[in-house]
Amino acid sequence: MNIGLDIMGGDFAPEQAILGVQMYLQQKQDSSVHLILIGDPQKAAPYISAIEQFNGRWTLVPATQEIEMDEHPTKALKEKPESSIAIGFGMLMHKKIDAFISAGNTGAMMVGAMYTVKNIEGVIRPTIASPIPREDGQFNLLIDVGINADCKAEHLVQFAQMGSIYAQTVLDVAQPKVGLLNIGAEEGKGNILAQTTFPLLKEQANIDFFGNVEGRDVFAPKADVIVCEGFVGNVVLKMAESFYHIFKNKRNIQDPFLDNFNYEIYGGTPILGINEPVIIGHGISKAVAFCNMIKMSEKIVSAKLIEIFKDTFKEQISA
């Protein structure tokens, strides 16, 4: 298995990306995964000594350009073909790597995903999902968390299907329950989108639809997958992230539940619904986050998640 990592992406690149690689290789005893590090050799040079003991388990692919966090995604990808993100997507498209990770420009990652590896046939829109800590120490999966601010009911149905498959195959939830985020538990509640989505989710034989869940249920063990449009999902996610900053960092409150709000423990966010595995990391990712993004990519590839998505939506097209 070959996993590509953009070592130039993020606020602390390339140091923290390379230290994340070191952490992963120290924990991974076998050589079944080969890491393809994509970045500027000169900027990486001061930190490469950290992984020299693992020679043979990683390869550095030179990238002479960088896409900055504030650049226009489409323009940057077009004008910087030798950037780490552009090279990574090129390698992914030509099957030279099995997954691609970056904590760089999120817009460029989304544009690259949609215009190089593209959507799986039958998927209307790709989506991104994020784990949300819950009271029992496990995680719910919130989907969508930002790339689809305006949605139709059929989009949310597909998000529910992809989220359920992801929870089952990657997060090891045996029979994921799917909930629709709403302002009330009863059927018929909510705005037009929620009201039209509810009956469609009830009809889906390939998901276990729980029904509506409210905001107070987001951290509860009621539904393993919580579906909403990206506008609402992003607000919920950013609010959840603020808990860790306020209570842990500002007020120094020590609690195992709060520890689960640290984004680094799950690493990054997978783009679901495209033809190859792509993981987007937080711009402030440090070594632990990069290490966990590599682990996430390894599990997605091993679980054959993309193949399962393709089979699922192929059946729906032919039905």
Residue pairs with C-beta under 8 A, 6 or more apart in sequence:
1 32
1 33
1 34
1 98
1 298
1 301
1 302
2 33
2 34
2 35
2 36
2 96
2 97
2 98
3 33
3 34
3 35
3 36
3 97
3 98
3 99
3 100
3 101
3 294
3 297
3 298
3 301
4 36
4 38
4 88
4 91
4 92
4 96
4 97
4 99
4 100
4 101
5 17
5 21
5 35
5 36
5 37
5 38
5 100
5 101
5 102
5 290
5 293
5 294
6 17
6 38
6 39
6 84
6 85
6 88
6 100
6 101
6 102
6 103
6 104
7 13
7 14
7 17
7 18
7 21
7 37
7 38
7 39
7 44
7 84
8 14
8 17
8 38
8 39
8 40
8 43
8 63
8 66
8 83
8 84
8 104
9 17
9 84
9 85
9 102
9 103
9 104
9 105
9 281
10 16
10 17
10 103
10 104
10 281
10 282
10 283
10 284
10 285
11 69
11 283
11 284
12 284
12 285
12 286
13 39
13 103
13 104
14 39
14 40
14 43
14 44
14 47
15 46
15 47
16 285
16 286
16 287
16 290
17 37
17 39
17 103
17 285
17 290
18 37
18 44
18 47
18 48
18 50
18 51
19 47
19 50
19 286
19 287
19 290
20 285
20 286
20 287
20 288
20 289
20 290
20 291
20 293
20 294
21 35
21 37
21 50
21 51
21 58
21 290
21 291
21 294
22 50
22 51
22 54
22 287
23 287
23 288
23 290
23 291
24 35
24 290
24 291
24 294
24 295
25 35
25 51
25 54
25 57
25 58
27 291
31 56
31 57
33 57
33 294
33 298
34 57
34 58
34 59
35 57
35 58
35 59
35 294
36 58
36 59
36 61
36 91
36 96
36 97
37 44
37 58
37 59
37 60
37 61
38 60
38 61
38 63
38 84
38 87
38 88
38 91
39 60
39 61
39 62
39 63
39 84
40 62
40 63
40 64
40 66
40 84
41 60
41 62
44 60
48 60
51 58
61 87
61 91
63 82
63 83
63 84
63 87
64 82
65 80
65 81
65 82
65 83
65 84
65 86
66 80
66 83
66 84
67 73
67 76
67 77
67 80
67 83
67 84
67 85
67 86
67 104
67 105
67 108
68 76
68 105
69 104
69 105
69 283
71 105
71 108
72 107
73 105
73 107
73 108
73 110
73 111
74 111
76 83
76 105
76 108
77 83
77 85
77 86
77 108
77 111
77 112
77 115
80 86
81 87
84 102
84 104
85 102
85 104
85 105
85 108
85 109
85 112
86 112
88 97
88 100
88 102
88 112
89 100
89 112
89 113
89 116
89 117
90 116
91 97
91 100
92 99
92 100
92 116
92 117
92 276
92 278
93 116
93 117
93 276
98 276
98 277
98 297
98 301
99 276
99 277
99 278
99 279
99 297
99 298
99 300
99 301
100 276
100 277
100 278
100 279
101 268
101 278
101 279
101 281
101 290
101 293
101 294
101 297
102 109
102 279
102 280
102 281
103 268
103 280
103 281
103 282
103 283
103 285
103 289
103 290
103 293
104 283
106 280
106 283
109 271
109 278
109 280
110 147
110 271
110 280
112 278
113 126
113 271
113 274
113 278
114 126
114 274
117 274
117 275
117 276
117 278
118 274
118 275
119 125
119 126
119 273
119 274
119 275
120 273
120 274
120 275
120 306
120 309
120 310
120 313
121 310
121 313
121 314
121 317
122 313
122 314
122 316
122 317
123 158
123 162
123 273
123 274
123 309
123 313
124 154
124 155
124 158
125 147
125 148
125 151
125 155
125 158
125 273
126 147
126 271
126 272
126 273
126 274
127 143
127 144
127 147
127 148
127 155
127 158
127 159
127 162
127 163
127 230
127 271
127 272
127 273
128 143
128 144
128 145
128 146
128 147
128 230
128 269
128 270
128 271
128 272
128 280
129 141
129 142
129 143
129 144
129 145
129 162
129 163
129 166
129 269
129 270
129 272
130 141
130 142
130 143
130 145
130 233
130 237
130 266
130 269
131 139
131 140
131 141
131 142
131 171
131 266
132 139
132 140
132 141
132 142
132 218
132 219
132 226
132 236
132 237
132 240
133 139
133 219
133 240
133 257
133 260
133 261
134 140
134 218
134 219
134 220
134 221
135 219
135 220
135 221
135 257
136 221
137 256
137 257
137 260
138 221
139 171
139 260
139 266
140 218
140 219
140 221
140 223
140 224
140 225
140 226
141 163
141 166
141 167
141 171
141 176
141 224
141 225
141 226
142 218
142 226
142 228
142 233
142 236
142 237
143 159
143 160
143 162
143 163
143 225
143 226
143 227
143 228
143 233
143 272
144 151
144 159
144 227
144 228
144 229
144 230
144 233
145 230
145 233
145 234
145 236
145 237
145 269
146 230
146 233
146 234
146 237
147 230
148 155
148 159
148 229
148 230
149 229
149 230
149 231
149 234
150 229
150 231
151 193
151 229
151 230
152 193
153 193
153 196
153 197
153 200
154 200
155 229
156 180
156 193
156 197
156 200
156 201
156 227
156 228
156 229
157 197
157 200
157 201
157 204
158 273
159 227
160 178
160 180
160 201
160 204
160 207
160 209
160 225
160 227
161 204
161 206
161 207
161 312
162 272
162 273
162 309
163 176
163 178
163 225
163 227
163 272
164 176
164 178
164 206
164 207
164 208
164 225
165 305
165 308
165 309
165 312
166 270
166 272
166 305
167 173
167 176
167 224
167 225
168 174
168 175
168 176
169 303
169 304
169 305
169 308
170 296
170 299
170 300
170 303
170 305
173 224
175 208
176 207
176 208
176 224
176 225
177 208
177 209
177 210
177 222
177 223
177 224
177 225
178 201
178 207
178 208
178 209
178 210
178 223
178 224
178 225
178 226
178 227
179 209
179 210
179 211
179 212
179 213
179 217
179 222
179 223
179 225
179 226
179 227
180 194
180 197
180 198
180 201
180 209
180 211
180 212
180 213
180 226
180 227
180 228
181 212
181 213
181 214
181 215
181 218
181 226
181 227
181 228
181 232
181 233
181 236
182 189
182 190
182 194
182 198
182 212
182 213
182 214
183 189
183 190
183 194
183 214
184 190
184 212
184 214
185 211
185 212
185 213
185 214
186 212
187 198
187 211
187 212
188 195
188 198
189 195
189 212
190 198
190 212
193 229
194 212
197 227
198 211
198 212
201 207
201 209
201 227
202 209
206 312
210 222
210 223
213 222
213 223
213 226
215 236
217 223
217 226
218 226
218 236
218 240
228 236
240 261
241 261
241 263
243 258
243 261
244 258
244 261
244 262
244 263
247 253
247 255
247 258
248 254
248 258
248 259
248 261
248 262
259 265
263 282
263 289
264 285
264 286
264 288
264 289
264 292
265 288
265 292
266 292
266 296
267 279
267 281
267 285
267 289
267 290
267 291
267 292
267 293
267 294
267 295
267 296
268 279
268 280
268 281
268 282
268 285
268 289
268 292
268 293
268 296
269 279
269 280
269 281
270 277
270 278
270 279
270 280
270 296
270 300
271 278
271 279
271 280
272 309
273 309
275 306
275 310
276 306
277 297
277 300
277 301
277 305
277 306
279 293
279 296
279 297
279 300
281 289
281 290
281 293
282 289
285 293
300 306
